[in-house]
Amino acid sequence: MKINELSKLTGIHPETIRMYRKKGLLHPQKLENGYYDYTAADYVSLAYIRKLRGYSFPIEEIAGLYQNQNSDHLLGMFRKEKEILQNQINELQIRLRYLELEEQHLRESSVIEKITVLQSVDEKIDFYDLGYFLTNRHATHPVGIYTMMTPTVYISSEVLNGEFRSETVPIRIGIGTYRHVLDELKTDPPSGAIRIPNGLCVSQVIEITDFSSIRKEQLEPMISYAKENGLRYQSGTTGFLMNIEKQESGTVFRFRIRACIEENNLSHAWQ
């Protein structure tokens, strides 16, 4: 059988078949004209190799099977690959959960009302001293996986519970995640992290162009809602970055901010 015929039978490129032959995995007969005549044995070997490659086994390990007839070696390869696949499945499940959570946040953020009262999904852990990770060589990233974090905006509860008047108030920009994420990663909250309790939250959308301050007028819906309903904020804000829009006047960052008005124990409600 010519190499092109074997290639058509198996769907494996001729160059790959030649590579397998050079590694001693195939043993065709070399003809007088310099070409190789592949036999049924070579076809069976190639089909077997293709199956193992389909399991993502490295060709070097497959070649090792030809030198080691102990079935324990092959079983060990299967166990190792199963462990790799299970880890990938776990990672994909985590990514799916965070996509669903992100989707939920986006749906909540699409509500056109100025104020929304919602139930948070877990205690939020936000960190604003980003320079800590640059100056402290022993510091570890609070999460390490950006799909599990979101940019956050901190506006103090003193501002939210204070009197409304026209002025500029300071804000802080950081990163945040949920308590259960840190628990899953077996990571303690960074020193200096701010905790936003799990509970009922008042939420609204703000637009930020200057990451040092914001006009208090933008916070009027949250401030007025608390005053009108006799409520006090139990925390400063956390945030969820909805989108970034480039305008002629500059870049606008839209955040859905929220602050806790009533703590409860409905943790991990999204799971």
PESUL-V515703 format. One record per residue. PSI is psi in whole degrees, -180 to 180 (none if undefined). NEAR is the number of other C-alpha atoms within 10 Angstrom. D_CENTER is the distance of its C-alpha to the mean C-alpha in Angstrom with 2 decimals. Layout:
BEGIN
psi	near	d_center
PSI	NEAR	D_CENTER
PSI	NEAR	D_CENTER
END
This chain:
BEGIN
psi	near	d_center
130	13	49.66
160	13	48.52
-35	18	45.01
-35	14	44.32
-42	12	45.38
-36	21	43.13
-43	17	40.24
-37	11	40.90
-38	11	41.16
-16	15	37.85
17	12	35.79
134	15	35.31
143	13	36.21
-38	16	39.59
-36	11	38.19
-40	11	35.81
-42	20	38.83
-40	15	40.83
-41	12	38.15
-40	18	38.31
-43	15	42.09
-26	11	42.10
0	13	39.94
18	11	42.63
-20	21	40.68
150	20	43.13
62	17	46.90
159	19	48.59
132	12	52.24
123	11	53.00
169	9	55.78
-30	7	58.65
3	6	57.19
-11	8	54.04
164	12	51.75
140	16	50.08
108	15	50.94
138	18	48.00
179	16	49.10
-33	11	47.82
-39	12	46.70
-38	19	44.47
-45	18	43.03
-44	13	42.27
-43	16	40.69
-39	21	38.56
-38	16	37.41
-44	13	36.50
-42	18	34.61
-39	17	32.69
-46	12	31.71
-36	17	30.45
-30	13	28.58
-23	10	26.97
6	14	25.53
22	11	24.13
132	17	26.83
146	13	27.72
-30	16	31.17
-39	9	32.41
-37	13	31.77
-42	17	33.46
-34	15	36.36
-27	14	36.60
-32	16	37.28
-21	11	40.50
-14	8	41.64
109	11	40.61
0	10	42.10
123	10	40.76
-21	10	38.56
-31	10	36.65
-44	14	35.11
-40	16	33.73
-38	11	32.61
-37	11	30.74
-41	19	28.94
-44	15	27.99
-43	12	26.76
-44	13	24.64
-37	15	23.09
-40	13	22.53
-42	12	20.64
-46	12	18.41
-40	14	17.85
-40	12	17.23
-40	12	14.50
-41	12	12.89
-44	12	13.56
-42	12	12.06
-41	12	8.70
-37	12	9.08
-39	12	10.27
-44	15	7.42
-40	14	5.23
-43	12	8.64
-40	15	9.18
-29	15	6.65
-42	14	8.07
-40	14	11.32
-42	16	11.04
-41	17	10.36
-42	12	13.23
-45	12	15.30
-41	15	15.07
-40	16	16.10
-44	10	18.91
-35	15	20.09
-16	21	20.08
-8	11	22.21
131	12	25.03
-14	10	27.87
149	11	29.57
-32	12	29.61
136	15	28.82
134	18	26.68
122	14	26.90
163	14	23.91
124	18	22.73
167	24	19.63
-15	21	17.35
168	22	17.49
135	21	18.65
137	21	16.65
110	24	16.57
147	30	16.89
128	24	17.95
-13	18	20.25
72	16	22.04
-27	12	19.78
-19	8	22.86
-38	17	22.77
-15	14	20.23
-31	10	22.50
-22	9	25.73
106	9	25.00
-16	8	24.64
-2	9	23.94
145	12	21.00
151	13	17.57
139	13	14.43
-30	22	13.83
-52	21	10.28
-13	10	9.55
112	8	5.78
-21	11	5.66
-16	13	2.72
7	19	4.89
169	19	7.82
146	19	10.31
141	19	13.57
157	23	16.39
125	26	20.15
122	22	22.73
127	23	26.20
155	19	28.45
-27	16	30.00
-40	13	33.35
-45	16	32.78
-33	24	31.69
-4	19	34.63
179	12	37.08
144	12	39.55
127	15	38.50
162	10	40.11
110	11	39.49
171	9	37.88
133	12	34.89
148	15	32.56
150	14	30.09
162	16	26.31
142	17	23.64
133	19	20.23
-154	16	17.45
152	22	13.89
161	27	13.11
-178	24	11.29
156	21	12.98
-43	23	15.47
-25	16	14.27
-47	17	10.94
-37	16	13.38
-43	11	15.67
-36	8	13.43
0	11	12.77
46	10	16.50
132	14	16.20
151	12	18.76
143	19	18.29
152	18	19.38
132	11	23.04
4	11	23.81
149	16	20.75
130	19	21.70
127	19	21.29
113	25	21.32
152	24	22.92
136	24	21.80
-164	22	24.34
135	19	25.81
148	24	24.77
133	24	26.43
147	24	24.23
168	24	25.05
136	26	23.84
159	17	24.92
132	15	25.05
130	19	24.74
-20	13	26.40
116	11	27.35
17	12	24.85
-26	12	27.77
169	14	29.41
148	19	29.75
135	14	32.88
-21	17	33.52
-34	14	34.63
-26	15	31.04
1	19	30.64
-41	16	33.89
-45	17	32.40
-43	22	30.61
-46	22	33.62
-38	16	36.15
-45	14	34.40
-45	16	34.56
-47	15	38.16
-26	8	39.33
10	8	37.95
36	8	39.00
159	14	35.52
140	19	34.09
131	22	30.50
-6	19	29.39
166	24	26.67
-171	22	25.74
157	27	23.00
-179	31	19.25
162	27	17.52
120	22	15.02
113	19	15.11
-51	18	16.33
169	12	17.36
127	13	19.21
128	10	22.67
119	9	25.06
167	8	28.60
-34	6	31.94
-10	7	32.19
-174	9	28.80
133	14	25.09
129	16	24.23
120	17	21.01
123	19	20.87
141	22	19.42
108	23	19.79
156	25	21.11
155	29	22.23
146	30	24.42
134	26	25.58
-15	18	29.11
117	17	29.32
147	17	27.51
-177	14	27.09
26	12	25.66
60	15	23.55
151	16	20.48
35	14	17.53
-18	10	19.25
-12	12	16.28
none	8	16.10
END
